[in-house]
Amino acid sequence: MRDNSARWLAPGDPESISVALATRFSQVFHYDPEGVWFAPGRANLNGEHVDFHGGRCLPMALRHGTYVAAAPRTDGLLRLRTLDPSLDTGIVEIPDVASSPVGQEAPSWTTYVAGVVSALAQLKDEQPELELRPGMGADLLIRSTLPIGAGLSSSASLECAAALAFVAIGTPLGEENKGDDLTRALTDQLRAVLAQVCVRAEVESVGAGTGGLDQTTALRATEGKVVSLDCRDFSLVRTDITFLLRNYRFLAIDTGLPHELADGRFAARRAEAEAATEVLGVERLRDALPEKPKRTHVELALEEFDRGLESGAELGGKDAEACRRRLKHALTEMLRSEQIHRILTGDAHGVDHTAEMIGDIMSAGHTSMKECAEVSFDLADQVVDTVVEAGASGARLIGGGFGGSVLVLVPRSRMEAVTAAASRLSSEVRFLEVVPSPAARAV
């Protein structure tokens, strides 16, 4: 049951949105698009700030996401426009997009799209079916049903929707597979390649320290399932949670306070965690734990870090206590992910017991985001405390932090009480129902 006073952000009907976007494309560019493509946002059950350490993440794709209407050009020019009223400045033009960086005068959001073209062009002979044709350019019109900066991966959703559009209109694979045929032709292996293309775009062109969680979810998720993603090799297990959703719901609460991963604070947290990793003498932090870690393994790793500092290990001028806190968050977050993975893939538990265990782990994850990662903020903390008091099984901040959304696991019978309580905290709070949804596709 829904609280009528709560502000809900609906995903909309994909077919209706696609038709409307294609019509708007024709009005903006004065000819028809070749198609419309969609990529979802994501909500991460656990595994924040650990994908770049090789840890396990547990995301779900959303029904909300980014739609891109597109048509090819042969002059290397990228013309793009967003319909988001807070970002729309009309048509933005980027010449020679496959080989030139985005000019400083271009809006920052366009870098996510242009970076995908550049990263695709770098594939060259590695993946012939994804090779961009010479002189590749495009006209794009973009619409998102995701709140920008809400920690629900609007940037990766944009990258992945654009990647599908470019593949569809500018590669041999797209030439041979039109419309829904392209969705079917994109094997899991090809989707994994495209995910890494989008990671490269965000790291090299945007300068954000993504580890691949968001892009992998947008391109490889499955309806009704949580993706248990091992970021050491990006292998994954898709686990059906429809049994849990019979009596419970996942809810994303957008606090209305947006974050910005390219502003340096997220990168600073990552750098501190990586400095701590070097003290442990491992290339990836996940390698500091055994295959099936326990709490004692985390404590041993922290003790090894302390001994390393006592022996004179360097942190590149970074604060030792801050690095230790980042290390503790990452290690315990990895442990929490492995615990949830075992719960979802192991012997069956009762629905209520499963929800209780997962809820407790979610709330512990929020405490770590607040005290060790130090990326939470007052309103998120208030939301977590309030919804748990109102009957939620658990809640935690998701995404990079410093703004964004809280993910909540709530019994159906407590939905109205939870949304009403959270709504009283701020007039900016909005709610999105999190239903594990399919990956990026033609619409």
N, C-alpha and C positions, 0 to 999 in steps of 0.2 A: 504494500500500500504506500502511496506517495503523499507526502505533505504538500498540500496545495500552495503553501506560502514559499516553498523552496524554489530556487531558480535552477531549472534543469537545462542543460545544453544538449539538444538532440542531435544525433548523427545525420539525420535527414535520409531521404530515399535516394540511393545511388543512381538509379535510372533517371529520376526526375532532375537531380543535380547535373547529371551528364548532359541531358538534353538542353537544359537551360544554359550550361557553360558553353556548349557547342554553338548555340544561338548567339550568345554574347560574343564569342570569338569572331563570328561572321560580322558582327557589328563593329568590332574593334579593328579587325584586320582586313575587312571587306572581301573575304573569301572564306570558304568552309574549311574546318580543320580535318585532318585525316582520321582523328579519333580522340578519345578521352581515356586517360589512364589514372589509376588510383593507387595510393599506398597508405597504409594505416599508421596511426600513432601507436604508442605502446604504454602499458603500465607494468612496472617491474615488481613482482611479488617480493623478491629479495635479490641482492647482488649489486648494490650501488657502490660505485667507485672501486670495483674489482675486475671489470672486464679487461682493462689494460694490464692487470696483474696476472692474467690467465685464470682467474677464478670462475666459479659457476654463477650464472645468472638465471632467473626464473621469470621471464617476461610473458606477457599476453598481448596480442595485437588487439587494437580497438576497432569498433565500427566507425569511429571518427578518424579523419585523415585528410589527405591532400589530393585534389583532383587537378589534372593538367590536360588541357586541350592543346593540341599541337599540330603543326604542319611543317614539312621540310622546306629548307632553302638551299640553294647551291652556291651562295656567295660568301659563305663563312660568317654571315651576320646572325647574331642572336638578338631577336626582339622579344621582350617579355614584359608582361604586365600582371600584377596581382590585383584581385578584387577585394583584398582585405582593406577596409577603409583607413586603418591606421598606418598602412604601408604604401598605399597606392599613390603613385606620382605620375601616372600615365605610362606610356610605352617607354621602356628603357632599352637602349641599343648598345650592344657590345660587339665590336667588329673582330674578325679573325679569332673567334672564340676558342677554337681548338688549340691555339698555340700562344695566345696572349693573355696576360693577367687582366683582371677586371680593373678598370680605371678607378682612381680614388673618388671621382665624382659620382660613380654609380652607387645606388643604395646597397647597404651591406647584405641584405637578404639575397640579392642577385648572385653573390659570390657562391652560394650553395649550388645554384643551378649551373653557372658557368664552370665551376670546378668539376662537375660531373662530366661535362663535355671534354675538358682537358684530361681527366683521368681515364675516360674511355679511349681517347686518342692514344694514350700511352700503352694500351693493350697490344696494339699493332698485330704482330704475328702470333702472340700468345693464345689468342682465342679468335680464330678467323671469322666465325659466325657473328661475333660482336664487333667486328672492325668497322669503324665509321667510314662512310664513303668520303672521298676527297671533296674539300670545299663545304663540308657539312655545316649547315646553319639551321635555324628554326625560328618559327614564331610560336610563342607559348602564352597561354592565358591560364592563370592559376587561381584556384579557390580552395580554401581550407575550412574544415569544420572543427578544427582543433583550436583551443585557445593558445595564442602565441606566448611562449615563455612559461608554460604551466608545468613543465617537467614531464610532458607527455610525448616528447620527441617530435615536435612539429618540424624541426629542421631536418632530421633524417627522413621524415615522411615526405618532405619536399624533394630532397635529394633522390629518394627511391622512385617517386612518381615521375620525376624528370628523367631518371635513368631509363625507366620503361618506355617513356615517350621517345627518347632518342634511339633506343634499340628498335622500336617499332617503325620509325620513319627514316632511319639512317644506316641500317645494317643489313647484311644478308639474311640473318634470322628473321628480322621484321619483314623483309621483302617476301620471304617464303611463307610467312605465317601472319595472316591478317586477323584483326579483332581477337575473338576468344581463342583462336588457334595459337596466338602468341602466348597467352596465359598457359596453355597446355604444353607448348614447346619449351618453355622455360623450366628445365629440369632443376632439381634441387642443387645439382652441381653448378649449373649456370647461374642460379640465384645466389649461390655462395660467392661466385666470382663477382657478380654485380654488387653484392654487399661490400666486398673489399674495394671495389671501384669507388663506392660512395664514402667509405671510410677515408680513402686516399684524398678524395675531394675535400672532406671536412678538415683533415689534418693539414694538408699541404696548401689548400687555397684559403680556407677560413681561419686556420690556426687554432682550432679547438681540439682539445686532447681526447677525442673519442676513442674508445677501445673496440668498437664494433657491435656492441649489444643492440643498439637501436636499429642500425641498418640491417642486421641479421634478422631481427624480429619482423621488421616491415616486409622483408622479402621472403622469409621462410616459415612464418607462423602458420598455424592450422586452426580451423574453426573448432571451438569447443575444448581446446587443449592449451595447457601451459607448456611453454618451450623451456626445457631444462638444458641450458646451453653451456657447454664446457669451453671456455674461451682460450684454453691451451691450444686446441686444434679446431675450434668451432664445430665440433661434432655436437649433435643434439639428440635429445629424446623428447618426443611429444607425448605428453601425459594427459589423458582425458580426465576432466574434472566435472563432468556433467552430474555425477553423483552428488558432489558437494553443492552444486548450484541449484539443486532441487529445494533445499531448505535455507540456503545462504546466498548472499549477493556480494560481489565486489563493487565498490563505489569509489570513484575518484572525486575528491573535493578540491576544486581549484580555488586557491585562497585569494586570487585576484592580484597577487603580488608577483609579477613576472621575474624570471631570472634571465641571466645572459651569460652563457658559458664562455664567450670570447672576451669577457671583461678582465680576465686574469686571475680571479680568485679560485676558480676550479683548477686552473693550471698550476697554481701555487700549491694547492692541496696535493695534487698528483706528484709534483716535484718533491714535496716533503716525504711522501710515502715511498717514492723511488729512491730517495737518498737513504732512507732506513733499510730498504731492500738491499742496497749495495753493502751495507754493514754486515748483513747476514751472508753475503757471498754467493747469492743465487741470482740468476739472470731474471727470473720471474718469481714474484713473491709466492705464487701457488706452489712452487717447488720447495719452499721451506716447510711445507706440511706433507704428511703422508697421504696416500690415496684415500684413506678413510680417516680423516682427522677427528680428534677429540679435543676437549678443553685443555687437557694436559699438554698436548702438542703446541697449542697457542701459547701457553704459559712458558714452555721451554724455549720457543722462538723469541719471546720477549726477553727472557733471561739472557739468551745469546746476544741479543741486541745490546743489552746493558753491559755485558762483558766486553763487547766490541768497542763501545765507547770508552770504557775504563782502560782499554789497551791502546787508545789513541786513534781510533777510527775517525775519519773526517766526514762531515756532513755538508761540505761545500758552503759553510757559513750559515747554514740553516739552524734554527733553534732546536736543540736536542729534545726537549719535552714535547714540542709540537710534532716533531718527526715520530716520536714514540706513540703519541696519540693517533696519528694517521696510520701507523703500523698496526696498532691494536684494533682500530676499526676494521681495516682490511682483513686481518686475520680472523677476527670474530665474525665478520660478514661472510667470509668464505665458509666458516664452520656452520653458520646459520643456513646458508644455501645448501650445503650437503645434508643437513638435517631435514630440510623441506623436501629435497630430492628423494631421500629415503622414505619419508612419509608418503609421498605421492606414488613412488614406484615400488614400494615394498608390499608387505602383507596388508590386506585391507583392514582398516579401522572403521569403527562406527562413524557416521557423518558428524555427529556432535563432537566426538573425541578428536577427529581430524581437524575440525574447525577450531577447537580449543587449542590444540598444539600449534597450528599454523598462526593463529591469532597471537599467542604468546610470543612466538618467534618474531612476528612483525613488530610488535611493540618493543621488544628488546632491540630490534634493528633501529627503531627510531631513537631510542636512548643513545645508541652508539653514534648515529648521525648527529645528534645534538652534542654529546659530550666528548667524543673522540674525533670524528671527522670535522666537527664544528662547522657544519654547513646549514643547520636549521635556523629558524627564526621564530619570534614570539608567537605569531599567529598560527604557524604550523604546530607548535607545542600546545597551544590552547586547543586547537582542533583535535589533536590526538587525545588529550586528557578528557575533553568534553564528550567525544563520541564513545570512548570506552566507558565513561560513566553512564552514558545513555543506553548502553547495552551492546555496543559493538564487541566482537570477539577480539579484535586487535586493529592497530592502525600504525602507519609509518609514513614519513616523508619519502617521496620517490623522486628520481631525477638527480640532477647535479647539485641541487640545493640553492640556498640564498634567495629563495622564492620558489613558487611552483605549487605542487599538489600533494595531497595526502591520500594514500590508498587505504581503504577501510574494508575489512571483512565483517559483515553484519548479518545476523539472522533476519530472514524476511519479516518476521513478526516485529522487529525493532527498527525497520527502515524509517517509518514516519517519525519516531522519537529521535532517531539519530540525525536525520536531515533537519528537523525542526531545531534541535539543540545547536547544530553547527551554523544554521542560518542566523541565529541570534548573535553570533560572534562578530559578524561583519556583513554589511550590505553587499559587499563585492563577492561573497562566496557563491560558487556555482557547482552543480553536481553533474557528473557524467557516469552513467551506468557502464561498468566494465564487463563486457561479454566477450570471451575469447573468440577472435574473428579471423577470417581468412587473410592471406598475405596479399601483396601488391598484385594488381591484375588490370586487364583491359575492362572498361565499363561499357 
